[in-house]
């Protein structure tokens, strides 16, 4: 994956507070899209550079990703955009990952939130709400990047 593509992706994340569109697949193969906040960081277990976001465990997009983990995420600022295509994996109370100490889940959710440009004045309150809503971390391993320059990086 070209370093300049990753740098552009990071710049776009920062320009819109991580606001982006995510697309996953419904059972019938049609696309489901929604707007989320996401950032770029390494997966805590694999070290693979990923798009990361925090989502409610009962969200429709999570049900779809559990069934078919192929995902695309598009970040934009003005007319400049870049999409990251890849495979989603999850870490959360309902999606424990082999090798991840679930005692570290609150810190992981904070790290993902910060990578997406998030800040919070009361992290204890943040942790309480994340646990109450059974939020989980989604990591999309980047297989391919595409953007409005017509280039694509494998």
C-alpha positions, 0 to 999 in steps of 0.5 A: 500500500503506497505511503502517499495513499495512507497519508492522504487517507489520514489527512482526510480523516483529520479534515472532517473529524473522521466523518465518512461513509461506510458500505457493507452488504445486505443478505441479498448482496445490495449495499447498505451505507451509513455515516460514521466516524472512523480513523486509521490505526493498527489492529491491536492484535495483528498490527495491520494498518486498518480503518477503525470505528466504534459501533453499537453491537446491535447495529444493522451494519454489525449484523451484516459485517458478521455475515459478510466482512467485506466493507468499503469506507469513503472519507472526503473533504470538499471534492477530494475523497479516498475509499479504503476497501477491506475486511472487517473484524470486531473486538467487543463484549459480544465479539471477543477476539482470541489473544485480546484481554477484554479487560483492555476493551475500555482503553481500546474503544478510547483509542479508536475514538481518538483515532477518529478525532474524538475527544471527551471530558469525562472518560469514566462516563465514556467508558460507562456509556460504551459498556451500557451500549455494548459498543465494539471496535471494528477494524477494517484491514485495508486491502485496496485504496482508491481515490478521485485521482483515478489511482488505486493502490493494491 
